[in-house]
């Protein structure tokens, strides 16, 4: 299976190849221009990042930084998650994306590359009668080999019940001075990494790049020196033929 494919244009054929696991990752350089990346970086500094110690899903805890909630962190307190989502939507995103709507651009890009008739929608919980958060700003200097699959974490939560797979999207705002590569393995078994399996993809993105990859594949972030900051989220296909995005 080919590893990383770099493209200036996200086409249906490339996106289908990723979804069908015929490639491991897609990289779109200059998804944000240098000026747009700098603008978002300035807004992040203006808002300020919340730091906390959280589960890495790889058997360790690490210091992480976030602006905006993520579902996995608050899976045991959905009331807190949706309160934070409302605050993020109303008070933080208008500042964060004042100059460039990163998540809106991502959603439009994905919609343009889907097969005819399919929709790319913000995830919603009918039970809670509201939408999930669209994205988060993440400061993550390192993460051990792990997988992300929200249905395994929250099997009874209606908003993720129809998902059939899960992918990540990361827009890089800063990448630090060195390191910080994302390693993606052609396996869902973390134990295989301990036997010396080499990554299928080892990518060191540049500020402004967009990376897409499947999160049920084991992946890790190699230690970065300096600030490694992304605007990030998850997306995935549903059993009804449409797609949703959330974080």
C-alpha positions in Angstrom: 0.0 0.0 0.0 1.4 3.4 -0.9 2.2 5.6 2.0 1.9 9.4 1.9 0.5 11.1 -1.2 1.0 14.8 -1.6 -1.4 16.8 -3.6 -2.3 20.4 -4.4 -5.9 19.4 -5.2 -8.1 17.0 -3.2 -10.0 14.9 -5.7 -12.7 12.3 -5.3 -10.3 9.6 -6.5 -7.6 10.6 -3.9 -10.1 10.8 -1.1 -11.7 7.5 -2.0 -8.2 5.9 -2.0 -7.7 7.1 1.5 -11.1 6.0 2.7 -10.7 2.6 1.0 -7.2 2.2 2.6 -5.3 2.1 -0.6 -3.1 5.0 0.7 -2.1 5.8 4.2 -2.2 9.5 4.3 -2.8 12.7 2.3 -0.8 15.9 2.6 -1.9 19.2 1.1 0.8 21.8 1.3 -0.2 25.4 1.7 -3.8 24.7 2.7 -3.2 28.0 4.6 -1.0 30.6 3.2 1.9 31.9 5.3 -0.1 35.1 6.1 -3.1 33.1 7.1 -1.1 30.7 9.3 0.5 33.7 11.0 -2.9 35.2 11.6 -4.2 32.1 13.3 -1.1 31.8 15.3 -1.6 35.4 16.6 -5.2 34.7 17.5 -4.1 31.6 19.4 -1.7 33.7 21.5 -4.5 36.2 22.0 -6.9 33.6 23.4 -4.3 31.5 25.3 -4.0 27.7 25.4 -5.3 25.7 28.3 -2.8 23.1 29.5 -3.6 19.9 31.3 -2.3 16.3 31.9 -4.4 13.9 29.9 -4.5 10.3 28.7 -2.6 9.6 25.5 -4.5 6.4 24.6 -1.1 4.8 24.5 -0.9 3.8 28.2 0.7 7.1 29.4 -0.4 10.6 30.4 1.1 13.6 28.8 0.9 17.4 29.2 -1.4 18.7 26.5 -2.6 22.1 25.4 -6.1 22.8 24.0 -8.4 25.6 22.9 -11.8 24.2 22.6 -13.2 20.9 23.9 -12.7 17.4 22.6 -15.2 14.6 23.1 -12.8 11.9 24.2 -11.6 14.2 27.1 -15.2 14.7 28.3 -16.7 11.4 27.4 -17.7 10.9 31.1 -19.2 14.4 31.4 -21.2 15.3 28.3 -22.8 18.3 30.1 -19.3 19.9 30.5 -18.4 19.0 26.9 -21.5 20.7 25.5 -21.2 23.7 27.7 -17.6 24.1 26.5 -18.7 23.6 22.9 -21.3 26.4 23.2 -18.7 28.7 24.7 -16.2 27.8 22.0 -18.8 28.4 19.2 -20.0 31.7 20.7 -17.0 33.3 22.1 -13.8 31.8 20.9 -14.2 30.7 17.3 -15.2 34.3 16.2 -11.8 35.5 17.5 -9.8 32.4 16.4 -11.1 32.4 12.9 -11.7 36.2 12.5 -9.3 36.4 9.5 -9.5 32.9 8.0 -12.2 30.3 8.7 -10.0 27.2 8.9 -12.8 24.7 9.7 -15.1 26.2 7.2 -12.5 25.9 4.5 -11.8 22.3 5.5 -15.5 21.3 5.4 -15.9 22.9 2.0 -12.9 21.1 0.7 -14.1 17.8 1.9 -17.6 18.3 0.5 -16.1 19.2 -2.9 -14.3 15.9 -3.0 -17.0 13.5 -1.9 -18.9 11.3 -4.4 -22.0 12.8 -5.8 -24.9 12.9 -3.4 -22.9 12.4 -0.2 -22.9 15.1 2.5 -20.2 16.3 4.8 -22.0 17.4 8.0 -21.1 18.6 11.4 -21.9 15.8 13.9 -25.0 16.1 15.9 -26.6 14.4 18.9 -30.3 14.1 18.6 -30.5 12.9 22.2 -28.7 16.1 23.4 -30.4 18.2 20.6 -27.2 20.0 19.7 -24.1 19.7 17.6 -20.7 18.4 18.6 -17.6 20.6 18.5 -16.1 21.2 15.1 -12.4 21.5 15.9 -9.9 22.1 18.6 -6.5 23.9 18.7 -4.0 21.4 20.0 -0.5 21.8 21.4 1.0 18.3 21.4 4.8 17.9 21.5 4.7 14.1 21.5 2.3 11.1 21.7 3.1 7.4 22.0 1.7 4.8 19.5 -2.0 4.7 19.8 -5.3 4.5 17.9 -8.4 6.7 18.0 -11.9 5.1 17.6 -14.7 7.0 19.3 -17.2 4.2 18.9 -15.1 2.0 21.1 -14.9 4.7 23.7 -18.6 5.7 23.6 -20.5 2.8 22.1 -23.9 4.1 23.5 -23.6 7.7 22.3 -26.0 8.4 19.5 -23.9 11.0 17.7 -21.2 8.4 16.8 -23.4 5.3 16.4 -23.5 5.3 12.6 -19.8 5.8 12.0 -18.1 3.1 10.1 -14.5 4.4 10.3 -12.5 7.4 11.7 -10.0 9.7 10.2 -8.1 12.8 11.5 -7.6 16.2 9.9 -4.7 18.4 11.1 -3.9 21.9 9.9 -0.4 22.8 11.1 0.0 26.3 12.6 3.5 25.7 13.9 5.8 22.7 13.9 8.6 23.6 16.3 12.3 23.8 15.7 12.8 20.1 15.0 11.2 16.7 15.4 7.4 16.4 15.8 7.0 13.9 12.9 3.8 11.9 12.6 4.4 8.2 12.2 1.5 6.1 10.8 1.7 2.3 10.8 -0.1 -0.1 8.5 -1.7 -2.0 11.4 -4.4 -1.5 14.1 -2.4 -3.6 16.6 -0.2 -1.6 19.0 1.6 -4.7 20.0 3.1 -5.0 16.5 5.0 -1.8 17.1 6.9 -3.4 19.9 8.2 -6.1 17.5 10.0 -3.4 15.4 7.4 -2.7 12.7 8.5 0.3 10.7 6.0 3.1 10.0 4.3 3.2 6.7 4.4 7.0 6.8 6.8 9.4 8.6 5.8 12.9 7.8 7.2 16.2 9.0 4.6 18.8 7.9 5.3 22.5 7.5 3.1 25.3 8.8 0.0 25.7 6.6 -0.1 22.0 5.6 -3.2 19.8 5.9 -2.8 16.1 6.7 -5.5 13.5 6.5 -5.1 9.9 7.8 -7.0 7.0 9.3 -6.9 7.0 13.1 -7.7 3.3 13.6 -4.2 2.7 12.2 -1.6 3.0 15.0 0.0 6.4 14.9 2.3 8.5 17.1 3.9 11.9 17.3 7.7 11.8 17.6 9.1 14.3 20.2 9.1 17.9 18.9 11.4 20.6 20.1 9.4 23.8 20.3 5.8 24.6 19.7 3.9 22.0 17.6 0.4 23.5 17.3 -2.5 22.3 15.0 -6.1 23.1 14.3 -7.5 19.5 14.4 -10.5 17.3 14.4 -11.9 13.9 13.3 -14.1 12.9 10.4 -15.6 9.7 9.1 -18.1 7.9 6.9 -21.5 6.8 8.2 -23.7 3.9 7.4 -26.2 6.2 5.6 -23.6 7.1 3.0 -22.8 10.5 4.4 -19.9 11.8 6.4 -19.6 13.8 9.6 -16.9 15.7 11.4 -16.4 16.5 15.1 -13.8 16.6 17.9 
